[in-house]
C-alpha cells in the first residue's frame, strides 16, 4: 500500500482550501467596508447632532431674529438677538482642505458670538444644505432648520458614503 496523496486528491484539496479562503476574505472585506461606511455615517450624524443642539439652544433663548437672517435659500444665515448678551450668527463658509494629494472645497457651518468663532462641523463633513424657513404663527416665532451633511468622499467610493439630512423646528421664547 502506497502512502501519500494522488494528484486528484491534491487538486481537490487545493480547490477546497481556495474556496474556503476566498469566502473568508470576501467576508472580511465586507466587514471592513461596512465599518468604514458606518464610521462615515456616524461622523455625519454626530456633526448634525452637535450643530442642531447648539442652534436649538441659542434659538430657544433668543428675544428676536435680526432682519439680516437669510431664509429659503442655501446657504442660509441665522442672526439671533438677545437682550443682555452679544448677537449670535450661524452661517456657513467654504474651506479648502487637503486629503491625500487632492484639494477639496467643502462648506462648513460656523457659530459666531462677539469675538468667538467656532466651527460646528468638522473638516470631514460637507454642508450640502443649510436652509431656514420662517414658520411663525401670530404668537409664536418659529424657525424650521433644514440641515444636510455628508462625509467627504473624493473617490466617490460607496464604502465612505455617509449622508445625514433632517429638519427641526425651534420656537423662540416669548417676552
Secondary structure, DSSP 4 states (H G I P E B T S, - for coil): ---S--HHHHHHHHHHHHHHHHHHHHHHHHHHHHHHHHHHHHHHHHHHHHHHHHHHHHHHT-SEE-TT-B-SSSSPBEEEE-SSS--EEEEEEEEEEEETTEEEEEEEEEEEETTEEEESS-TTEEEEEEEEEE--BTTB-EEEEEEEEEE--TT--GGG--EEEEEEEEEPPP-
